[in-house]
């Protein structure tokens, strides 16, 4: 969940972009009647709430150390193999509040932390006050926790919950499955020093309600998150967080799954612990 420039307080990062879908045989609308135009307005509100309420001024990190990414020798150069390949190192040791923690004190650990923290902040658990606070206590640097909690409490209002398809108290309407997931595609370090790092995480997100007659069917988006992390208390923690749209691939012609298929997939397929 992004806490910066273009943040949505949900797994559906990336603003209002819609993917092109081919509807199932015999149906004219996704999930038996939902109109995608209504979905766009809901995503717009999500983005507006994030921008207005969750703007946290980015702290300008001086480039006090070497960049973990290889320098480019030309505009058309491709990245080195080591840039995109998995490190093979065990970059995370355990979990706290269900979130991977205990990262190595290096660029690999910082990237792994940023990827897993993106998953946590984009999860459906963020719509529950108690679970949201537990997440923030785990991944935010101690000096910023109260500020994050206050801003997010102002964001997750009854009106906001209703506009993403939930009940006003953040619970899921009977007969539906709420989907809010973020999946990291890749990471890179843009600046670093011994105890500070800025990491970008390229992500895909899912957001919506799976169920017959849903007016907020599950859609996907693409976005890049930038996290400023600091090493504190023996682990990497978030100081600030921002987001921008894309890069987004050309949408394919995959047939949109039925409501039952989508709900079943969300319930049966669990997430991963990400490591660089």
Order of alpha helices (4+ residues) and beta strands (2+ residues): alpha-alpha-beta-beta-alpha-alpha-alpha-alpha-beta-beta-beta-beta-alpha
